[in-house]
Amino acid sequence: MRAPVAVLVLQLVLGVGFVLFVLLGGLPGGGGGDANGTTGMTAARIDRFDGRAAWRFLRWQVALGERPAGSEASRRLAARLRRDVPGGRYQPVPGGLQNVVGTVRGRDRGRFVVVGAHYDTKDLPGFVGANDGASGTAVVRQLARTLKPRTIGPTVKFVFFDGEEAPRGVPDSRFAEEGLRGSKVAASAYRRAEAMILLDFVGDRDLSIPREASSDARLWARLRSAAKRVGALRHFPAGTAPRVLDDHTPFLQRGVPAIDLIDFDFPCWHRSCDDLSAVSQRSLDAVGETVLELLRRL
């Protein structure tokens, strides 16, 4: 009986090994790709964040088409976000715009942090912003739906900013004055936040997010530690990238420690190729797992 038992044990071990191989994404850089944009990437080691749900919502946003601030498509997206996140409500922004705010209560009264993304797209013909707009929005929405009340220390305010992009025709030299409209309002309302975490370009296939130069170094170090714990550190390399004026900037200006998760080395920035072919479900999952782990430790 020993030989048949040994064979069965060997078959069982090989079977389990094959299942693990498949679940972990096969060989690194394995050929091909799929409809979820998983080419050449491996999944995060921890699985608490639903990357598939985030990916579905990214695709839904892209299907809306162009979503510049104040447009019908943008308002439809805002209404969906308000329904989808806990305690969803609108926060008025000058010019007839509106942030969407959700809240997950923490254990520690009086403490809160802000997690945000902009949901508008650049007002360009045919621009659907799969990475620049939809990716951050998809991950922040899913984070708000994943965290449970009082399972974390601080309360988390999830803010979807309207009007990050400057209106059509405004030159880049006027971006500081004409852009960041929603985050300026939110930074004033939440100036007592302990921290602010911004998700912007977080969906591109070849995801690499070094620290943006103005991002708080201490908070960024905690983010990288979280990435290491969940197996996603390869997406957050050591080093510093140039400063970016973004929705975290108004918070920094009010003294709130803030970081910007942005892979600005993105070839389709404000170009029509920022579509589904440029983004990856696994990138969303890696960022979602990392930020979820960071929030659990704040």
QUISUL-V562816 format. One record per residue. N is the residue number from 1. RES is the residue in one letter. PSI is psi in whole degrees, -180 to 180 (* if undefined). OMEGA is omega as a letter, one per 30 degrees, with the letter a starting at -180 (none if undefined). D_CENTER is the distance of its C-alpha to the mean C-alpha in Angstrom with 1 decimal. Layout:
N&RES&PSI&OMEGA&D_CENTER  N&RES&PSI&OMEGA&D_CENTER
//
This chain:
1&M&-19&a&55.6  2&R&-43&a&53.8  3&A&-49&l&53.0  4&P&-39&l&51.4  5&V&-43&l&49.4  6&A&-41&l&48.1  7&V&-44&l&47.1  8&L&-42&l&45.2  9&V&-43&l&43.4  10&L&-43&l&42.5  11&Q&-40&l&41.3  12&L&-44&l&39.1  13&V&-44&l&37.6  14&L&-38&l&36.9  15&G&-44&l&35.4  16&V&-41&l&33.0  17&G&-40&l&32.1  18&F&-42&l&31.4  19&V&-46&l&29.1  20&L&-39&l&27.1  21&F&-46&a&27.1  22&V&-45&a&25.6  23&L&-33&a&23.0  24&L&5&l&21.8  25&G&11&l&21.5  26&G&-158&a&25.0  27&L&138&l&26.0  28&P&132&l&23.4  29&G&19&a&23.2  30&G&150&a&25.1  31&G&165&l&26.3  32&G&-144&a&25.1  33&G&-179&l&21.8  34&D&-177&a&21.1  35&A&-16&l&19.7  36&N&5&l&16.3  37&G&51&a&16.0  38&T&17&a&16.8  39&T&128&l&19.2  40&G&21&a&20.1  41&M&153&l&17.3  42&T&153&a&17.8  43&A&159&l&15.8  44&A&153&a&14.7  45&R&-35&a&17.9  46&I&146&a&16.8  47&D&77&l&16.0  48&R&-19&a&14.9  49&F&135&a&11.6  50&D&90&l&12.4  51&G&-31&l&10.7  52&R&-40&l&13.4  53&A&-41&l&12.8  54&A&-41&l&9.2  55&W&-42&l&11.0  56&R&-40&a&13.8  57&F&-33&l&12.0  58&L&-47&l&10.6  59&R&-38&l&14.3  60&W&-42&l&15.6  61&Q&-47&a&14.0  62&V&-36&l&15.4  63&A&-22&l&18.7  64&L&-20&a&19.1  65&G&-149&l&19.7  66&E&138&a&19.5  67&R&50&l&17.8  68&P&156&a&19.0  69&A&133&l&19.4  70&G&-7&a&22.3  71&S&165&l&22.7  72&E&-41&l&23.5  73&A&-40&l&20.5  74&S&-41&l&18.2  75&R&-35&l&20.3  76&R&-41&l&20.2  77&L&-44&l&16.4  78&A&-42&l&16.7  79&A&-38&l&19.3  80&R&-44&l&17.4  81&L&-42&a&14.5  82&R&-37&l&17.3  83&R&-34&a&19.0  84&D&-27&a&16.1  85&V&151&a&14.9  86&P&131&l&17.5  87&G&30&a&19.8  88&G&135&l&18.2  89&R&164&l&20.1  90&Y&148&l&20.3  91&Q&114&a&20.6  92&P&142&l&22.9  93&V&136&a&22.2  94&P&147&a&25.2  95&G&15&l&26.2  96&G&17&l&25.6  97&L&177&a&21.8  98&Q&127&l&19.7  99&N&160&l&16.6  100&V&131&a&15.6  101&V&131&l&15.5  102&G&158&a&15.3  103&T&131&l&16.8  104&V&117&a&17.1  105&R&138&l&20.2  106&G&-178&l&20.7  107&R&-32&a&24.1  108&D&106&l&24.8  109&R&140&l&26.0  110&G&-16&l&25.4  111&R&136&l&22.3  112&F&154&l&18.9  113&V&161&a&15.5  114&V&132&l&13.0  115&V&126&a&9.2  116&G&165&l&8.3  117&A&153&l&7.1  118&H&142&a&10.0  119&Y&-6&l&11.2  120&D&161&l&14.3  121&T&159&l&15.2  122&K&137&a&17.8  123&D&79&l&21.2  124&L&142&l&22.5  125&P&128&l&24.6  126&G&6&a&22.8  127&F&118&a&19.4  128&V&-7&l&16.7  129&G&55&l&13.5  130&A&-40&l&11.9  131&N&-50&a&9.6  132&D&80&a&10.4  133&G&-64&a&9.4  134&A&-35&a&8.8  135&S&-50&l&5.8  136&G&-42&l&3.5  137&T&-43&a&6.3  138&A&-43&a&6.5  139&V&-43&a&4.1  140&V&-42&l&5.4  141&R&-45&a&8.6  142&Q&-35&l&9.0  143&L&-43&a&8.7  144&A&-32&a&11.3  145&R&-12&a&13.3  146&T&-44&a&13.4  147&L&138&l&14.6  148&K&145&a&18.3  149&P&139&l&20.4  150&R&17&l&22.2  151&T&-1&l&20.7  152&I&165&a&19.1  153&G&-72&a&20.9  154&P&155&l&19.5  155&T&146&l&18.5  156&V&124&l&14.8  157&K&116&l&14.5  158&F&117&a&11.4  159&V&125&l&11.9  160&F&112&a&11.1  161&F&135&l&13.0  162&D&152&l&15.7  163&G&32&l&17.5  164&E&-44&l&15.3  165&E&145&l&17.3  166&A&153&l&21.0  167&P&158&l&23.4  168&R&137&l&25.1  169&G&-12&l&27.8  170&V&126&a&26.6  171&P&158&l&26.9  172&D&-29&a&24.3  173&S&-16&a&26.8  174&R&10&a&26.2  175&F&-41&a&22.4  176&A&-35&a&22.7  177&E&-37&a&25.1  178&E&-17&l&23.9  179&G&-172&l&20.1  180&L&35&a&17.5  181&R&-45&a&19.5  182&G&-39&a&17.2  183&S&-27&l&15.9  184&K&-41&l&19.6  185&V&-46&a&20.6  186&A&-38&a&17.9  187&A&-34&l&18.8  188&S&-43&a&22.4  189&A&-33&a&21.9  190&Y&38&a&19.9  191&R&-14&l&21.7  192&R&10&l&22.6  193&A&145&l&19.2  194&E&-27&a&19.3  195&A&157&l&16.0  196&M&130&a&13.0  197&I&117&a&9.5  198&L&133&l&7.7  199&L&120&a&4.3  200&D&-93&l&6.3  201&F&90&a&7.5  202&V&10&a&5.4  203&G&-5&a&7.5  204&D&152&a&11.0  205&R&-44&a&13.6  206&D&70&a&14.9  207&L&123&l&11.9  208&S&114&a&13.3  209&I&92&l&11.8  210&P&172&l&14.8  211&R&125&l&15.0  212&E&138&a&15.2  213&A&-34&a&18.7  214&S&-8&a&18.5  215&S&141&a&15.9  216&D&123&a&17.7  217&A&-39&a&19.2  218&R&-44&l&19.8  219&L&-36&l&16.4  220&W&-38&l&15.0  221&A&-38&l&17.7  222&R&-36&l&16.6  223&L&-45&a&13.1  224&R&-36&l&15.0  225&S&-41&l&17.4  226&A&-42&l&14.8  227&A&-39&l&13.6  228&K&-41&a&17.3  229&R&-33&a&18.0  230&V&-1&l&15.7  231&G&27&a&16.8  232&A&17&a&13.8  233&L&-29&a&15.5  234&R&-23&l&16.4  235&H&-8&a&12.9  236&F&71&a&13.4  237&P&158&l&17.0  238&A&157&a&19.5  239&G&173&a&20.4  240&T&134&l&19.3  241&A&164&a&18.3  242&P&156&l&19.8  243&R&140&l&18.9  244&V&130&l&16.6  245&L&115&a&17.4  246&D&-174&a&14.1  247&D&-11&l&13.1  248&H&-18&a&13.5  249&T&-47&l&17.0  250&P&-30&l&18.8  251&F&-44&l&17.8  252&L&-40&a&19.2  253&Q&-20&l&22.2  254&R&11&l&22.8  255&G&12&l&22.8  256&V&126&l&19.5  257&P&122&a&18.0  258&A&149&l&14.6  259&I&151&a&12.2  260&D&114&l&10.1  261&L&98&a&7.6  262&I&122&l&9.1  263&D&84&a&11.1  264&F&-8&l&13.8  265&D&65&a&16.3  266&F&113&a&15.3  267&P&-16&a&18.6  268&C&21&l&17.6  269&W&122&l&16.4  270&H&36&l&18.1  271&R&156&a&20.0  272&S&-17&l&20.7  273&C&-2&l&19.6  274&D&71&a&15.9  275&D&-166&a&16.3  276&L&-25&l&15.7  277&S&-15&a&17.7  278&A&-6&a&15.2  279&V&166&a&12.2  280&S&136&l&12.1  281&Q&-39&a&11.3  282&R&-29&l&11.8  283&S&-45&l&9.1  284&L&-43&a&6.5  285&D&-43&a&8.9  286&A&-43&l&9.4  287&V&-42&l&6.1  288&G&-45&l&6.4  289&E&-40&a&10.0  290&T&-49&a&9.9  291&V&-37&l&8.3  292&L&-44&l&10.4  293&E&-39&l&13.3  294&L&-45&a&13.0  295&L&-34&l&13.2  296&R&-20&a&16.2  297&R&-3&a&18.0  298&L&*&none&17.8
//
